[in-house]
Amino acid sequence: DQQVKQNSPSLSVQEGRISILNCDYTNSMFDYFLWYKKYPAEGPTFLISISSIKDKNEDGRFTVFLNKSAKHLSLHIVPSQPGDSAVYFCAASGNTDKLIFGTGTRLQVFP
Amino acid sequence: NAGVTQTPKFQVLKTGQSMTLQCAQDMNHNSMYWYRQDPGMGLRLIYYSASEGTTDKGEVPNGYNVSRLNKREFSLRLESAAPSQTSVYFCARNLPDEQFFGPGTRLTVL
């Protein structure tokens, strides 16, 4: 049973526009959520996170929104840049050090 | 890669062969993890270690063993490799609130 789901395997966005990546979770015990970015042949790198006590966290061009009642979070990238082209994973954790990852969304930003 | 090194970077094995993937961190963090990444499956936790000398199973532990002999190193062993273990393997270390990943080992089992 997939506890963290990213239902869009891929997304294509024009440079300068907004990219919205979505993530759903099923476990109401999750209280911390993260987004990771992964380029080919590299390990994932941390991008941004949000605690369940918040509904929004912003860091430069990246904003994560959390809707606890819907068990849904989203990552907004604005404006999108070609260097943002990568695979994005959302992840969630409860009261342990373990992260549960989604299946990833491949974002392509074209000129 | 955030102070996490993995060796080797690439490996090809024949079915039934054994090998150990090495991971080392250059910080003094307690928690370390082994994941595998497969197309359409995301990152799945194989084993993790909350501290030196302790290990616990993750989501997909079958066919693997781990060893955490000291705080710095966490190794993953395949005793008898199978084609289903063809994957990219990532080691990670934990800081509060995020994990840092190594560059990965691409393993092919023929």
Interface residues (C-beta under 8 A of the other chain):
Chain A: V4 Q6 P9 Y32 L34 A41 E42 G43 P44 T45 F46 S49 F89 A91 D97 K98 L99 I100 F101 G102 T103 G104
Chain B: N1 A2 V4 S31 Y33 Y35 G40 M41 G42 L43 R44 L45 Y48 A50 G58 F90 A92 N94 D97 E98 Q99 F100 F101 G102 P103 G104
